[in-house]
Every structure is written in C-alpha cells, then in structure tokens.
Amino acid sequence: MASLIQPERIAIRESLDIIAARKRGRELALKIGFSSTEATLVATAISELCRNMVLYAKGGELLLAEARNSKQRGITVVAEDSGPGIKDLRRA
C-alpha cells in the first residue's frame, strides 16, 4: 500500500490557478525522479483536470502528493469540485 508524503491542497478558481497547479505538479514529478517527458505528462493531466473544474464546476480544489511504497514512487492527484457532474455517463 502506498503512503502519501506531504500533501498539498491548491484552490482552483481561475486560469492563473491552473498555471500554478501545473507548475507545482511538474516540480513534484521532477523532484521525485520522473523524467522531463513524464513530468510534462503529469502537468498536462493536471491542466486538463483543473481546466474542467474552472469551466464546468466554477472551481474546486486539487490535491497533490507524493505516493510511495517499498518499491515505487509516484504522484497522487485528486481533483475535487461541487459541479453538476456529467449528466449522461454512458454518452460521455
């Protein structure tokens, strides 16, 4: 089971928050040993999650944390919002 190391919560309300969250995610990925390409993929995923929060839920919160077990290190990214949700999941 992986444990979370130093979680950080980032409020997402506007476009500038997306840029900050993307930067923090990329920095965390590089810090724990991801390649530059992998860090860019993490940043891209964070951008998409946050963009959706701003556009469709009018904001939310992103949790970023290092995840570690005895063999691997990774990043946990959790996006939380109070938006309306997806009306038709099957269609989405």
Residue, then its C-alpha position, 0 to 999 in steps of 0.5 A: m500500500a502506498s503512503l502519501i508524503q506531504p500533501e498539498r491542497i491548491a484552490i482552483r478558481e481561475s486560469l492563473d490557478i491552473i498555471a500554478a497547479r501545473k507548475r507545482g505538479r511538474e516540480l513534484a514529478l521532477k523532484i521525485g525522479f520522473s523524467s522531463t517527458e513524464a513530468t510534462l505528462v503529469a502537468t498536462a493531466i493536471s491542466e486538463l483536470c483543473r481546466n474542467m473544474v474552472l469551466y464546468a464546476k466554477g472551481g474546486e480544489l486539487l490535491l497533490a502528493e507524493a505516493r510511495n511504497s517499498k518499491q515505487r514512487g509516484i504522484t497522487v492527484v485528486a481533483e475535487d469540485s461541487g459541479p453538476g457532474i456529467k449528466d449522461l455517463r454512458r454518452a460521455 
